[in-house]
Amino acid sequence: MEESAQILEIETFIPLLLQNPEDGFNRLKRWIMIGDHHQLPPVIKNQAFQKYSNMEQSLFTRFVRLGVPIIQLDMQGRLRLHDRVFFYNF
């Protein structure tokens, strides 16, 4: 789940709940959350929710604060120009 540090906790569960089970079992075996909890928090547009709901924390951030093991990258890569051309023309 990309940019998982920027979505609300409840929004994190929507794709998980929409999985189509096979033989009564969920096909999902692993769940990888990708994001940066030091950047932008979730966006809450409703003023009442902003003020009273305590929804400013994503599930990703909650996991980090609870000490769930994470892998933190120390470098950020960019596509090389010739690779970028391939993806934009695809």
C-alpha positions in Angstrom: 0.0 0.0 0.0 1.8 3.1 -1.3 1.7 6.4 0.6 0.2 4.6 3.5 1.4 7.3 5.9 -0.9 9.8 4.2 -4.3 8.0 4.4 -6.7 7.6 7.3 -6.7 4.5 9.4 -10.1 3.5 8.2 -9.2 4.0 4.6 -6.3 1.6 5.1 -8.7 -1.3 5.7 -10.9 -0.7 2.6 -8.7 -2.6 0.1 -8.1 -5.3 2.6 -11.8 -5.9 3.1 -12.5 -5.9 -0.6 -10.4 -8.9 -1.3 -12.3 -11.8 -2.9 -11.9 -14.9 -0.7 -11.3 -18.2 -2.3 -12.8 -21.3 -0.6 -13.7 -19.1 2.4 -10.1 -18.0 2.9 -8.6 -14.6 2.2 -6.0 -14.7 -0.6 -4.0 -12.0 1.1 -0.8 -13.4 2.7 1.3 -10.3 3.2 0.6 -6.7 3.5 3.4 -4.1 2.8 2.9 -0.5 3.7 5.1 2.1 2.0 5.3 5.6 3.2 7.1 8.2 5.2 5.6 9.0 8.6 7.8 12.1 8.8 6.1 13.8 5.8 2.5 14.8 5.3 -0.2 13.4 7.7 -3.6 12.2 6.4 -5.8 14.9 4.9 -9.1 15.5 6.8 -11.3 17.9 5.0 -14.3 18.0 7.4 -13.6 20.7 10.0 -15.6 18.8 12.8 -13.6 15.6 12.2 -10.3 17.6 12.2 -11.2 19.1 15.6 -12.8 16.3 17.5 -12.0 12.9 15.9 -8.3 12.5 16.6 -7.9 11.1 13.1 -4.7 12.9 12.3 -2.6 9.7 12.6 -2.4 7.1 9.9 -2.3 3.4 10.7 1.3 3.4 9.3 2.3 6.1 11.9 0.5 4.2 14.7 2.5 1.0 13.8 5.8 3.0 13.9 4.9 4.5 17.3 3.9 1.1 18.7 7.3 -0.3 17.7 6.3 -2.6 14.9 9.4 -3.6 13.0 10.1 -1.4 10.0 12.7 -1.1 7.3 13.8 2.5 6.8 15.6 3.4 3.6 18.5 5.8 3.8 18.6 6.7 0.1 15.9 7.8 -2.3 16.4 6.7 -5.9 15.2 8.2 -9.1 14.7 6.7 -12.5 17.5 7.3 -14.9 16.5 9.4 -17.9 16.5 6.5 -20.5 14.3 4.4 -18.1 12.0 7.4 -17.6 11.4 7.7 -21.3 10.4 4.1 -21.5 7.7 4.5 -18.8 6.3 7.7 -20.1 6.0 6.3 -23.6 4.5 3.1 -22.4 
